[in-house]
Amino acid sequence: MAILQVQTTVIEESVNQQKQNYIPALVALGVLYFMMGLITCLNDTLVPFFKSGFTLSYAQSSLVQFYFFLTYGIMSIPAGKVVEKVGYKKGMVLGFSIAAVGAILFFPASILHIYALFLAALFIVAIGIVILQVAANPYVTVLGPAKTASSRLTMVQGVGSIGTTVAPILGSYFILSQLSNSHGSSEAVRYPYLGIAVMLILIAFTVSRLKLPIIKTLGSQQIAQHDDQTKSVFSFRNLNFGAIAIFLYVGAEVSIGTFLTNYVSDILKIGIKDSNTYVAFYWGSMVVGRLLGALLLKIIKPSYVLSICAAISIFLIVFSVTNTGQLAIWSMISIGFFNSVMFAIIFSLSVNGLGKYTTKASGILSTAIVGGAIISFTQGLLIDHFTWPIAFMLPLLCYLYILFYGLNGYRSKYNSAT
């Protein structure tokens, strides 16, 4: 799951500088990232559930991801402005509250059994998630010593990965297990999402009661670099190519996760409920990948790691679609492991050397997450009209571009080779 990184921040005022008082806030942020991961990856369960329950095509069922990730393209920059106006703490509370409203709307949507209402509810949930990410990331960096900021960010991303791992398991048990008994009904999603809404409301209340540092954004006048060489943020080659790489990476990651349940079901000839549990391994491998990646990136150039991961992902897709049975399934699942570090590397290479343009660049890269909507929907169309091997050529092309970015696209006349 992509983690937005949006503004350069500093502590303006700390309500309490003692280290031990940061622990409750860090725990709350861990819960926040867990819920964001859980909610985002429950979409992988909703896709096969709605496909069966509403008798949809693959493209129609992929609208779950389309409308969810479309929100990033529409709301990333406005969310930053909202958070800037109300503050980061209130922004988190607002994000949880909006996501809770969207989850509650699953109740009337399930009673009326109207697919369009579910999509509208998911769009509202996604607005809350985008605001949460924009508001939460700066807190991770300031809750403790600056020298351990990257460690804290890695920790909360790991907690988020736990949420993405748990989501398919919970989805299989509470939602897909009811699929055979839900003919013409979507009641199976009603109470799970009401439970999520209650949790979101409780977390919002808890965050509102926490004493957190007050932080502010560094203005452009405080960060100056390359003023005599650049006219706009789009003057940077590494950013321009990087935005495309983010678009394609998120698209590939989401589209594989979206259709993995049906792919497993078709290849292994098993039920949707059983096949959905395999998705947990796809997302769960990211936890391991991020831990190992954090170590490797200290000794190996990020561009090398990105190139290697992209090349292996290409091989795994080819290997999967040219084989059958467990070999085909586990090679596709293994791509999750190599996905784990791609977003962070692409993001860091894209903003490298941008100086005062970093904040604007971050907004552009955040908007590029809309690739999760476009690529997954396009792959759904390919599955409807062709075969699985042909459909998986789309994410393969995405990884081919990422390989180019790791080999050459990240280079800029304004930065040193990284």
URNOR-V540194 format. One record per residue. N is the residue number from 1. RES is the residue in one small letter. PHI is phi in degrees with one decimal (999 if undefined). OMEGA is omega in whole degrees, 0 to 359 (999 if undefined). NEAR is the number of other ideal C-beta (glycine too) atoms within 10 Angstrom. Layout:
n->N res->RES phi->PHI omega->OMEGA near->NEAR
n->N res->RES phi->PHI omega->OMEGA near->NEAR
This chain:
n->1 res->m phi->999 omega->180 near->26
n->2 res->a phi->-71.1 omega->177 near->24
n->3 res->i phi->-113.2 omega->180 near->19
n->4 res->l phi->-68.5 omega->172 near->24
n->5 res->q phi->-127.5 omega->190 near->22
n->6 res->v phi->-121.2 omega->185 near->22
n->7 res->q phi->-137.8 omega->175 near->20
n->8 res->t phi->-85.6 omega->188 near->17
n->9 res->t phi->-131.0 omega->174 near->17
n->10 res->v phi->-137.5 omega->176 near->14
n->11 res->i phi->-75.4 omega->176 near->15
n->12 res->e phi->-89.9 omega->180 near->11
n->13 res->e phi->-154.5 omega->178 near->8
n->14 res->s phi->-111.1 omega->181 near->16
n->15 res->v phi->-69.9 omega->178 near->10
n->16 res->n phi->-161.6 omega->186 near->11
n->17 res->q phi->-86.6 omega->183 near->9
n->18 res->q phi->-72.7 omega->188 near->7
n->19 res->k phi->-58.3 omega->185 near->10
n->20 res->q phi->-65.2 omega->180 near->7
n->21 res->n phi->-77.8 omega->176 near->15
n->22 res->y phi->-80.2 omega->186 near->21
n->23 res->i phi->-60.2 omega->178 near->11
n->24 res->p phi->-58.6 omega->181 near->14
n->25 res->a phi->-67.1 omega->179 near->20
n->26 res->l phi->-64.7 omega->177 near->17
n->27 res->v phi->-63.4 omega->179 near->13
n->28 res->a phi->-62.7 omega->178 near->18
n->29 res->l phi->-67.5 omega->175 near->24
n->30 res->g phi->-61.0 omega->177 near->19
n->31 res->v phi->-63.4 omega->179 near->18
n->32 res->l phi->-59.1 omega->182 near->28
n->33 res->y phi->-67.1 omega->177 near->26
n->34 res->f phi->-60.5 omega->182 near->19
n->35 res->m phi->-67.4 omega->178 near->21
n->36 res->m phi->-61.9 omega->178 near->26
n->37 res->g phi->-65.6 omega->181 near->26
n->38 res->l phi->-61.2 omega->184 near->21
n->39 res->i phi->-65.7 omega->182 near->27
n->40 res->t phi->-62.3 omega->185 near->25
n->41 res->c phi->-86.1 omega->170 near->26
n->42 res->l phi->-65.3 omega->176 near->27
n->43 res->n phi->-59.3 omega->179 near->24
n->44 res->d phi->-65.0 omega->175 near->27
n->45 res->t phi->-82.9 omega->182 near->26
n->46 res->l phi->-65.2 omega->182 near->24
n->47 res->v phi->-58.5 omega->179 near->27
n->48 res->p phi->-67.9 omega->180 near->28
n->49 res->f phi->-65.4 omega->180 near->27
n->50 res->f phi->-69.8 omega->179 near->21
n->51 res->k phi->-59.1 omega->180 near->20
n->52 res->s phi->-78.6 omega->186 near->17
n->53 res->g phi->-67.1 omega->180 near->24
n->54 res->f phi->-109.4 omega->181 near->15
n->55 res->t phi->51.5 omega->184 near->10
n->56 res->l phi->-102.5 omega->170 near->19
n->57 res->s phi->-78.9 omega->178 near->13
n->58 res->y phi->-62.7 omega->180 near->22
n->59 res->a phi->-63.9 omega->179 near->18
n->60 res->q phi->-64.9 omega->180 near->19
n->61 res->s phi->-68.6 omega->180 near->28
n->62 res->s phi->-72.8 omega->175 near->29
n->63 res->l phi->-62.5 omega->173 near->22
n->64 res->v phi->-56.9 omega->179 near->27
n->65 res->q phi->-73.6 omega->182 near->29
n->66 res->f phi->-59.6 omega->183 near->25
n->67 res->y phi->-72.9 omega->179 near->22
n->68 res->f phi->-67.4 omega->184 near->24
n->69 res->f phi->-82.2 omega->173 near->26
n->70 res->l phi->-59.8 omega->180 near->19
n->71 res->t phi->-60.2 omega->179 near->24
n->72 res->y phi->-62.3 omega->179 near->25
n->73 res->g phi->-67.7 omega->183 near->19
n->74 res->i phi->-89.3 omega->194 near->15
n->75 res->m phi->-105.6 omega->186 near->21
n->76 res->s phi->-57.1 omega->181 near->24
n->77 res->i phi->-71.3 omega->175 near->17
n->78 res->p phi->-58.8 omega->179 near->13
n->79 res->a phi->-62.5 omega->177 near->28
n->80 res->g phi->-61.4 omega->179 near->23
n->81 res->k phi->-69.2 omega->178 near->11
n->82 res->v phi->-63.0 omega->181 near->18
n->83 res->v phi->-64.5 omega->178 near->26
n->84 res->e phi->-61.3 omega->182 near->15
n->85 res->k phi->-80.3 omega->186 near->9
n->86 res->v phi->-94.1 omega->182 near->15
n->87 res->g phi->99.3 omega->186 near->16
n->88 res->y phi->-71.3 omega->180 near->24
n->89 res->k phi->-64.9 omega->178 near->21
n->90 res->k phi->-64.9 omega->177 near->15
n->91 res->g phi->-63.6 omega->177 near->23
n->92 res->m phi->-64.7 omega->178 near->28
n->93 res->v phi->-61.8 omega->179 near->23
n->94 res->l phi->-63.7 omega->180 near->21
n->95 res->g phi->-61.7 omega->177 near->28
n->96 res->f phi->-61.2 omega->183 near->28
n->97 res->s phi->-65.7 omega->180 near->17
n->98 res->i phi->-65.5 omega->178 near->21
n->99 res->a phi->-61.5 omega->178 near->28
n->100 res->a phi->-64.3 omega->178 near->23
n->101 res->v phi->-60.2 omega->178 near->17
n->102 res->g phi->-61.8 omega->179 near->23
n->103 res->a phi->-65.8 omega->178 near->26
n->104 res->i phi->-63.2 omega->181 near->20
n->105 res->l phi->-66.9 omega->174 near->20
n->106 res->f phi->-64.4 omega->182 near->24
n->107 res->f phi->-63.8 omega->178 near->16
n->108 res->p phi->-64.8 omega->179 near->12
n->109 res->a phi->-63.9 omega->180 near->22
n->110 res->s phi->-73.5 omega->178 near->23
n->111 res->i phi->-66.1 omega->181 near->13
n->112 res->l phi->-80.6 omega->180 near->11
n->113 res->h phi->53.7 omega->180 near->15
n->114 res->i phi->-120.7 omega->184 near->14
n->115 res->y phi->-60.7 omega->182 near->17
n->116 res->a phi->-60.6 omega->179 near->11
n->117 res->l phi->-68.6 omega->176 near->17
n->118 res->f phi->-63.3 omega->179 near->26
n->119 res->l phi->-64.3 omega->177 near->16
n->120 res->a phi->-64.7 omega->179 near->15
n->121 res->a phi->-63.2 omega->178 near->23
n->122 res->l phi->-64.6 omega->178 near->27
n->123 res->f phi->-61.5 omega->179 near->18
n->124 res->i phi->-68.7 omega->175 near->19
n->125 res->v phi->-56.9 omega->183 near->30
n->126 res->a phi->-65.7 omega->176 near->25
n->127 res->i phi->-58.8 omega->178 near->23
n->128 res->g phi->-62.3 omega->180 near->26
n->129 res->i phi->-64.2 omega->179 near->27
n->130 res->v phi->-61.8 omega->179 near->28
n->131 res->i phi->-62.6 omega->178 near->28
n->132 res->l phi->-59.0 omega->182 near->27
n->133 res->q phi->-66.7 omega->179 near->27
n->134 res->v phi->-63.1 omega->183 near->30
n->135 res->a phi->-82.5 omega->190 near->29
n->136 res->a phi->-81.5 omega->187 near->24
n->137 res->n phi->-56.5 omega->179 near->21
n->138 res->p phi->-60.9 omega->180 near->23
n->139 res->y phi->-64.7 omega->180 near->26
n->140 res->v phi->-59.9 omega->185 near->24
n->141 res->t phi->-76.3 omega->184 near->19
n->142 res->v phi->-101.5 omega->182 near->22
n->143 res->l phi->-81.8 omega->180 near->23
n->144 res->g phi->136.4 omega->182 near->16
n->145 res->p phi->-61.3 omega->181 near->11
n->146 res->a phi->-61.9 omega->184 near->10
n->147 res->k phi->-68.3 omega->179 near->7
n->148 res->t phi->-108.7 omega->183 near->12
n->149 res->a phi->-60.8 omega->181 near->14
n->150 res->s phi->-64.5 omega->178 near->14
n->151 res->s phi->-65.3 omega->180 near->11
n->152 res->r phi->-66.4 omega->179 near->20
n->153 res->l phi->-64.8 omega->177 near->18
n->154 res->t phi->-61.9 omega->181 near->16
n->155 res->m phi->-63.0 omega->183 near->18
n->156 res->v phi->-70.6 omega->174 near->23
n->157 res->q phi->-64.7 omega->176 near->21
n->158 res->g phi->-63.9 omega->177 near->19
n->159 res->v phi->-64.6 omega->177 near->21
n->160 res->g phi->-61.8 omega->178 near->27
n->161 res->s phi->-66.4 omega->175 near->27
n->162 res->i phi->-63.1 omega->178 near->18
n->163 res->g phi->-62.2 omega->179 near->24
n->164 res->t phi->-69.2 omega->179 near->27
n->165 res->t phi->-75.9 omega->182 near->22
n->166 res->v phi->-71.4 omega->186 near->18
n->167 res->a phi->-53.6 omega->180 near->25
n->168 res->p phi->-63.5 omega->180 near->27
n->169 res->i phi->-66.5 omega->178 near->15
n->170 res->l phi->-64.2 omega->179 near->18
n->171 res->g phi->-62.3 omega->179 near->29
n->172 res->s phi->-65.7 omega->185 near->23
n->173 res->y phi->-74.1 omega->187 near->14
n->174 res->f phi->-92.7 omega->187 near->17
n->175 res->i phi->-112.2 omega->185 near->24
n->176 res->l phi->-70.3 omega->178 near->25
n->177 res->s phi->-66.8 omega->180 near->16
n->178 res->q phi->-95.8 omega->188 near->18
n->179 res->l phi->-60.4 omega->183 near->18
n->180 res->s phi->-69.4 omega->182 near->11
n->181 res->n phi->-105.0 omega->187 near->9
n->182 res->s phi->-117.2 omega->180 near->18
n->183 res->h phi->-62.2 omega->180 near->8
n->184 res->g phi->66.2 omega->181 near->8
n->185 res->s phi->-141.2 omega->175 near->14
n->186 res->s phi->-122.6 omega->183 near->24
n->187 res->e phi->-61.9 omega->185 near->13
n->188 res->a phi->-61.5 omega->181 near->19
n->189 res->v phi->-91.7 omega->188 near->27
n->190 res->r phi->-63.5 omega->186 near->17
n->191 res->y phi->-79.5 omega->173 near->14
n->192 res->p phi->-58.0 omega->181 near->19
n->193 res->y phi->-78.0 omega->171 near->27
n->194 res->l phi->-65.6 omega->177 near->15
n->195 res->g phi->-62.8 omega->177 near->13
n->196 res->i phi->-63.2 omega->179 near->22
n->197 res->a phi->-61.3 omega->179 near->20
n->198 res->v phi->-61.6 omega->179 near->13
n->199 res->m phi->-62.2 omega->180 near->17
n->200 res->l phi->-63.5 omega->179 near->26
n->201 res->i phi->-65.5 omega->179 near->17
n->202 res->l phi->-63.4 omega->179 near->13
n->203 res->i phi->-67.3 omega->178 near->21
n->204 res->a phi->-59.2 omega->179 near->21
n->205 res->f phi->-64.3 omega->180 near->12
n->206 res->t phi->-61.8 omega->179 near->16
n->207 res->v phi->-62.2 omega->180 near->23
n->208 res->s phi->-63.5 omega->181 near->13
n->209 res->r phi->-93.5 omega->181 near->10
n->210 res->l phi->-75.7 omega->173 near->17
n->211 res->k phi->-95.4 omega->185 near->11
n->212 res->l phi->-120.5 omega->177 near->22
n->213 res->p phi->-61.1 omega->174 near->21
n->214 res->i phi->-93.5 omega->184 near->13
n->215 res->i phi->-124.7 omega->181 near->20
n->216 res->k phi->-132.8 omega->180 near->15
n->217 res->t phi->-89.1 omega->175 near->18
n->218 res->l phi->-71.7 omega->179 near->14
n->219 res->g phi->-74.9 omega->183 near->10
n->220 res->s phi->-65.3 omega->179 near->14
n->221 res->q phi->-70.1 omega->181 near->7
n->222 res->q phi->-90.9 omega->180 near->10
n->223 res->i phi->-128.7 omega->183 near->14
n->224 res->a phi->-123.6 omega->181 near->9
n->225 res->q phi->-163.4 omega->177 near->13
n->226 res->h phi->62.1 omega->182 near->15
n->227 res->d phi->-59.0 omega->183 near->9
n->228 res->d phi->-85.2 omega->185 near->4
n->229 res->q phi->-114.1 omega->186 near->11
n->230 res->t phi->-122.1 omega->178 near->16
n->231 res->k phi->-108.7 omega->180 near->7
n->232 res->s phi->-155.9 omega->180 near->8
n->233 res->v phi->-64.0 omega->181 near->19
n->234 res->f phi->-81.7 omega->176 near->14
n->235 res->s phi->-76.5 omega->186 near->16
n->236 res->f phi->-96.9 omega->180 near->25
n->237 res->r phi->-60.5 omega->183 near->16
n->238 res->n phi->-63.9 omega->178 near->25
n->239 res->l phi->-73.2 omega->182 near->26
n->240 res->n phi->-59.1 omega->177 near->17
n->241 res->f phi->-69.3 omega->182 near->20
n->242 res->g phi->-68.0 omega->178 near->27
n->243 res->a phi->-62.6 omega->177 near->20
n->244 res->i phi->-65.1 omega->180 near->19
n->245 res->a phi->-63.3 omega->177 near->32
n->246 res->i phi->-62.4 omega->179 near->25
n->247 res->f phi->-55.3 omega->183 near->22
n->248 res->l phi->-75.1 omega->179 near->24
n->249 res->y phi->-63.8 omega->180 near->32
n->250 res->v phi->-60.7 omega->178 near->28
n->251 res->g phi->-60.3 omega->180 near->27
n->252 res->a phi->-66.2 omega->181 near->30
n->253 res->e phi->-59.6 omega->183 near->28
n->254 res->v phi->-70.2 omega->183 near->30
n->255 res->s phi->-66.5 omega->177 near->28
n->256 res->i phi->-64.8 omega->179 near->28
n->257 res->g phi->-63.4 omega->182 near->27
n->258 res->t phi->-63.9 omega->187 near->28
n->259 res->f phi->-101.3 omega->182 near->29
n->260 res->l phi->-63.4 omega->179 near->26
n->261 res->t phi->-59.0 omega->180 near->28
n->262 res->n phi->-69.3 omega->178 near->20
n->263 res->y phi->-63.1 omega->178 near->24
n->264 res->v phi->-61.6 omega->181 near->23
n->265 res->s phi->-59.9 omega->181 near->18
n->266 res->d phi->-71.2 omega->183 near->13
n->267 res->i phi->-72.5 omega->184 near->20
n->268 res->l phi->-93.3 omega->180 near->16
n->269 res->k phi->58.7 omega->178 near->9
n->270 res->i phi->-123.4 omega->181 near->13
n->271 res->g phi->-69.3 omega->181 near->14
n->272 res->i phi->-61.3 omega->181 near->20
n->273 res->k phi->-59.9 omega->181 near->21
n->274 res->d phi->-69.7 omega->182 near->15
n->275 res->s phi->-70.3 omega->181 near->24
n->276 res->n phi->-66.5 omega->180 near->29
n->277 res->t phi->-65.9 omega->177 near->17
n->278 res->y phi->-64.0 omega->181 near->21
n->279 res->v phi->-63.2 omega->178 near->30
n->280 res->a phi->-60.5 omega->179 near->22
n->281 res->f phi->-71.8 omega->177 near->17
n->282 res->y phi->-61.2 omega->180 near->26
n->283 res->w phi->-77.2 omega->181 near->29
n->284 res->g phi->-64.9 omega->179 near->20
n->285 res->s phi->-64.0 omega->178 near->20
n->286 res->m phi->-68.9 omega->177 near->26
n->287 res->v phi->-61.4 omega->179 near->20
n->288 res->v phi->-64.8 omega->181 near->14
n->289 res->g phi->-60.9 omega->180 near->20
n->290 res->r phi->-69.8 omega->178 near->20
n->291 res->l phi->-64.8 omega->179 near->14
n->292 res->l phi->-68.8 omega->180 near->13
n->293 res->g phi->-62.5 omega->179 near->23
n->294 res->a phi->-60.1 omega->178 near->19
n->295 res->l phi->-77.4 omega->183 near->9
n->296 res->l phi->-65.0 omega->183 near->15
n->297 res->l phi->-69.0 omega->175 near->18
n->298 res->k phi->-79.6 omega->185 near->7
n->299 res->i phi->-123.0 omega->181 near->7
n->300 res->i phi->-121.6 omega->179 near->12
n->301 res->k phi->-58.2 omega->181 near->13
n->302 res->p phi->-54.2 omega->181 near->20
n->303 res->s phi->-63.3 omega->176 near->20
n->304 res->y phi->-66.3 omega->180 near->15
n->305 res->v phi->-60.9 omega->180 near->19
n->306 res->l phi->-62.2 omega->181 near->28
n->307 res->s phi->-63.5 omega->180 near->20
n->308 res->i phi->-64.0 omega->181 near->15
n->309 res->c phi->-63.7 omega->179 near->24
n->310 res->a phi->-66.7 omega->181 near->27
n->311 res->a phi->-63.2 omega->179 near->17
n->312 res->i phi->-66.5 omega->178 near->16
n->313 res->s phi->-62.6 omega->177 near->28
n->314 res->i phi->-60.7 omega->179 near->20
n->315 res->f phi->-60.1 omega->183 near->15
n->316 res->l phi->-65.1 omega->177 near->20
n->317 res->i phi->-64.4 omega->179 near->24
n->318 res->v phi->-60.1 omega->181 near->15
n->319 res->f phi->-62.9 omega->182 near->15
n->320 res->s phi->-65.5 omega->186 near->24
n->321 res->v phi->-76.5 omega->177 near->21
n->322 res->t phi->-104.2 omega->178 near->11
n->323 res->n phi->-127.2 omega->180 near->15
n->324 res->t phi->-132.3 omega->174 near->11
n->325 res->g phi->64.8 omega->185 near->10
n->326 res->q phi->-63.6 omega->178 near->10
n->327 res->l phi->-60.1 omega->180 near->13
n->328 res->a phi->-64.1 omega->184 near->19
n->329 res->i phi->-69.3 omega->186 near->20
n->330 res->w phi->-73.1 omega->175 near->15
n->331 res->s phi->-69.8 omega->177 near->18
n->332 res->m phi->-69.6 omega->178 near->26
n->333 res->i phi->-61.2 omega->184 near->23
n->334 res->s phi->-63.3 omega->179 near->18
n->335 res->i phi->-59.8 omega->179 near->25
n->336 res->g phi->-56.5 omega->179 near->27
n->337 res->f phi->-60.6 omega->183 near->23
n->338 res->f phi->-81.7 omega->173 near->24
n->339 res->n phi->-70.0 omega->195 near->26
n->340 res->s phi->-53.5 omega->185 near->24
n->341 res->v phi->-104.6 omega->188 near->21
n->342 res->m phi->-63.9 omega->184 near->27
n->343 res->f phi->-60.1 omega->182 near->22
n->344 res->a phi->-62.2 omega->180 near->22
n->345 res->i phi->-68.4 omega->180 near->26
n->346 res->i phi->-59.9 omega->181 near->32
n->347 res->f phi->-61.6 omega->183 near->23
n->348 res->s phi->-65.4 omega->178 near->16
n->349 res->l phi->-68.4 omega->182 near->25
n->350 res->s phi->-70.2 omega->183 near->29
n->351 res->v phi->-99.2 omega->181 near->24
n->352 res->n phi->-63.7 omega->177 near->22
n->353 res->g phi->81.9 omega->184 near->19
n->354 res->l phi->-85.8 omega->177 near->24
n->355 res->g phi->55.7 omega->185 near->18
n->356 res->k phi->-67.6 omega->180 near->19
n->357 res->y phi->-88.1 omega->186 near->22
n->358 res->t phi->-60.4 omega->182 near->23
n->359 res->t phi->-63.9 omega->178 near->19
n->360 res->k phi->-63.2 omega->179 near->17
n->361 res->a phi->-61.6 omega->180 near->23
n->362 res->s phi->-62.7 omega->177 near->26
n->363 res->g phi->-65.1 omega->178 near->20
n->364 res->i phi->-64.7 omega->181 near->20
n->365 res->l phi->-65.8 omega->178 near->25
n->366 res->s phi->-64.8 omega->178 near->26
n->367 res->t phi->-63.9 omega->181 near->18
n->368 res->a phi->-65.9 omega->177 near->26
n->369 res->i phi->-63.1 omega->176 near->25
n->370 res->v phi->-59.0 omega->175 near->21
n->371 res->g phi->-55.3 omega->177 near->27
n->372 res->g phi->-60.4 omega->178 near->31
n->373 res->a phi->-81.1 omega->188 near->24
n->374 res->i phi->-69.7 omega->184 near->20
n->375 res->i phi->-67.7 omega->181 near->29
n->376 res->s phi->-64.6 omega->178 near->32
n->377 res->f phi->-65.7 omega->179 near->24
n->378 res->t phi->-64.3 omega->178 near->16
n->379 res->q phi->-66.2 omega->176 near->28
n->380 res->g phi->-59.6 omega->177 near->26
n->381 res->l phi->-62.8 omega->180 near->16
n->382 res->l phi->-64.4 omega->179 near->19
n->383 res->i phi->-65.1 omega->180 near->23
n->384 res->d phi->-63.1 omega->188 near->15
n->385 res->h phi->-105.8 omega->182 near->12
n->386 res->f phi->-132.6 omega->183 near->11
n->387 res->t phi->-122.0 omega->177 near->10
n->388 res->w phi->-57.9 omega->180 near->17
n->389 res->p phi->-56.8 omega->180 near->13
n->390 res->i phi->-67.4 omega->180 near->13
n->391 res->a phi->-61.9 omega->182 near->22
n->392 res->f phi->-78.6 omega->172 near->23
n->393 res->m phi->-69.7 omega->179 near->16
n->394 res->l phi->-66.6 omega->175 near->21
n->395 res->p phi->-62.1 omega->177 near->26
n->396 res->l phi->-61.1 omega->177 near->17
n->397 res->l phi->-63.5 omega->177 near->15
n->398 res->c phi->-60.5 omega->180 near->28
n->399 res->y phi->-69.9 omega->175 near->25
n->400 res->l phi->-62.0 omega->177 near->16
n->401 res->y phi->-66.2 omega->179 near->18
n->402 res->i phi->-62.3 omega->175 near->27
n->403 res->l phi->-61.7 omega->176 near->21
n->404 res->f phi->-58.5 omega->182 near->16
n->405 res->y phi->-63.6 omega->179 near->28
n->406 res->g phi->-68.3 omega->181 near->25
n->407 res->l phi->-87.2 omega->187 near->15
n->408 res->n phi->-144.3 omega->188 near->12
n->409 res->g phi->-60.4 omega->182 near->23
n->410 res->y phi->-75.3 omega->184 near->27
n->411 res->r phi->-70.9 omega->179 near->18
n->412 res->s phi->-141.4 omega->178 near->22
n->413 res->k phi->-69.1 omega->181 near->10
n->414 res->y phi->-99.8 omega->181 near->18
n->415 res->n phi->-130.3 omega->177 near->18
n->416 res->s phi->-85.0 omega->179 near->8
n->417 res->a phi->-61.1 omega->182 near->9
n->418 res->t phi->-117.0 omega->999 near->16
